[in-house]
Amino acid sequence: MIIYETRPSPAPTMWEKLTVSDMAATMQDMNAAGEAVTPENLRLRGYSLSDITCYGLKAANLARKRAIKVTA
């Protein structure tokens, strides 16, 4: 029998929210400028590899949601 922990994940800190929001805005700007949104290009914009690894997917999803709201 396998027992899984069902503890809720901790709420994101203000720093995490700010990082994700800022990265999402950068991704939107890059996309609008026709620049490829890649980890290498995000590093050139000043994001650390650890930030990209931790928050990149969340930021990409947020940028996509923001783009849908703007066009809808």
LINTA-V981523 format. One record per residue. RES is the residue in three letters. PSI is psi in radians with two decimals (999 if undefined). OMEGA is omega in degrees with one decimal (none if undefined). Layout:
res->[RES,RES]
psi->[PSI,PSI]
omega->[OMEGA,OMEGA]
//
This chain:
res->[MET,ILE,ILE,TYR,GLU,THR,ARG,PRO,SER,PRO,ALA,PRO,THR,MET,TRP,GLU,LYS,LEU,THR,VAL,SER,ASP,MET,ALA,ALA,THR,MET,GLN,ASP,MET,ASN,ALA,ALA,GLY,GLU,ALA,VAL,THR,PRO,GLU,ASN,LEU,ARG,LEU,ARG,GLY,TYR,SER,LEU,SER,ASP,ILE,THR,CYS,TYR,GLY,LEU,LYS,ALA,ALA,ASN,LEU,ALA,ARG,LYS,ARG,ALA,ILE,LYS,VAL,THR,ALA]
psi->[2.32,2.27,2.17,2.53,2.41,0.62,2.34,2.60,2.61,2.62,2.50,2.54,2.93,-0.67,-0.76,-0.75,-0.75,-0.74,-0.79,-0.77,-0.76,-0.73,-0.66,-0.73,-0.71,-0.73,-0.71,-0.75,-0.75,-0.74,-0.72,-0.56,-0.07,0.21,2.43,2.34,1.68,2.80,-0.65,-0.76,-0.60,-0.63,-0.64,-0.42,0.04,0.07,2.46,2.77,-0.63,-0.66,-0.72,-0.73,-0.76,-0.73,-0.06,-0.79,-0.73,-0.74,-0.70,-0.72,-0.71,-0.74,-0.69,-0.75,-0.72,-0.69,-0.65,-0.72,-0.65,-0.72,-0.34,999]
omega->[179.1,179.3,-179.6,173.8,-178.4,178.7,177.2,179.3,-179.6,178.7,179.8,178.7,178.7,178.9,179.3,178.7,-179.9,179.7,-180.0,-179.3,179.7,179.3,177.8,178.1,177.5,178.8,178.0,178.3,179.2,-179.8,179.5,-180.0,179.9,179.0,179.2,178.1,-179.6,176.6,-179.7,179.6,176.0,177.0,177.2,177.9,173.7,179.1,178.7,179.5,179.4,176.6,179.3,180.0,-176.3,-169.1,-175.0,-178.8,177.7,-179.8,178.8,177.6,178.5,178.4,178.8,178.5,178.7,-179.4,179.7,-179.8,-178.6,-176.2,-176.4,none]
//
